[in-house]
């Protein structure tokens, strides 16, 4: 059994839920903690905070806990999810 919590910055809760659904999950609850259930995994969006980077620069941070029964089957799902998190700077 794997249990891992990630802090994801700069991406809205709505987008994170969409990404998890695109990875094969279905939304189980719309209130905190927001749960998304997949075939061998579950992701719980635990909370959202504002993080101060500098006095003028603030970003949101969402804490997501992943749990899975089969790490081997979960690895490709996590890879796909992390790919969706990539952002190209400009």
C-alpha positions as CSV (number, residue, x, y, z in Angstrom):
1,X,0.0,0.0,0.0
2,X,1.4,3.4,-1.0
3,X,0.5,6.6,0.7
4,X,2.1,9.9,-0.6
5,X,1.2,13.5,-0.1
6,X,2.2,16.2,-2.7
7,X,2.1,20.0,-2.4
8,X,1.1,21.3,-5.9
9,X,1.6,25.0,-6.5
10,X,0.1,27.4,-9.0
11,X,-2.7,25.1,-10.4
12,X,-6.3,25.6,-9.4
13,X,-8.3,22.9,-7.6
14,X,-10.7,22.7,-10.5
15,X,-7.8,21.9,-12.9
16,X,-6.3,19.3,-10.5
17,X,-9.7,17.5,-10.3
18,X,-10.0,17.5,-14.1
19,X,-6.5,16.1,-14.4
20,X,-7.3,13.3,-12.0
21,X,-10.6,12.5,-13.8
22,X,-8.6,12.4,-17.1
23,X,-6.3,9.8,-15.5
24,X,-9.3,7.5,-14.9
25,X,-10.8,8.7,-11.6
26,X,-14.3,9.7,-10.7
27,X,-15.2,12.5,-8.2
28,X,-16.6,11.1,-5.0
29,X,-17.1,14.3,-3.1
30,X,-17.2,18.0,-4.0
31,X,-16.4,19.4,-0.5
32,X,-13.1,19.3,1.4
33,X,-11.4,16.9,1.3
34,X,-12.3,16.4,-2.4
35,X,-12.0,12.7,-3.2
36,X,-11.3,11.2,-6.6
37,X,-11.4,7.4,-6.9
38,X,-9.6,5.4,-9.6
39,X,-9.3,1.7,-10.3
40,X,-6.4,1.0,-7.9
41,X,-6.0,4.4,-6.4
42,X,-7.5,7.3,-4.5
43,X,-6.6,11.0,-4.5
44,X,-7.8,13.3,-1.7
45,X,-7.4,17.0,-2.2
46,X,-6.9,17.9,1.5
47,X,-6.7,21.7,1.6
48,X,-5.7,24.8,-0.3
49,X,-3.4,27.5,1.1
50,X,-1.9,30.7,-0.2
51,X,1.9,30.6,-0.2
52,X,3.9,33.9,-0.1
53,X,6.9,33.7,-2.4
54,X,7.8,37.4,-2.1
55,X,6.0,40.4,-0.7
56,X,4.2,40.8,-4.0
57,X,4.0,37.3,-5.3
58,X,1.6,34.8,-3.9
59,X,0.5,31.4,-5.3
60,X,-2.0,28.8,-4.3
61,X,-0.8,25.4,-2.9
62,X,-3.0,22.4,-2.9
63,X,-2.2,19.3,-0.8
64,X,-3.1,16.0,-2.5
65,X,-2.8,12.7,-0.8
66,X,-2.5,9.6,-3.1
67,X,-3.2,6.1,-1.9
68,X,-2.9,3.0,-4.0
69,X,-3.2,-0.8,-3.7
70,X,-0.9,-1.7,-6.6
71,X,2.1,0.5,-7.1
72,X,3.0,-1.1,-10.4
73,X,-0.4,-0.3,-11.9
74,X,-0.4,3.1,-10.4
75,X,3.0,4.2,-11.7
76,X,1.7,5.0,-15.3
77,X,-1.2,6.9,-13.8
78,X,1.1,9.0,-11.7
79,X,3.4,9.6,-14.7
80,X,0.4,10.8,-16.7
81,X,-0.8,13.1,-13.9
82,X,2.7,14.6,-13.4
83,X,2.9,15.3,-17.2
84,X,-0.3,17.3,-16.9
85,X,1.3,19.4,-14.1
86,X,4.1,20.6,-16.4
87,X,3.9,24.2,-17.4
88,X,6.0,26.0,-20.0
89,X,7.3,29.4,-18.8
90,X,7.1,32.4,-21.0
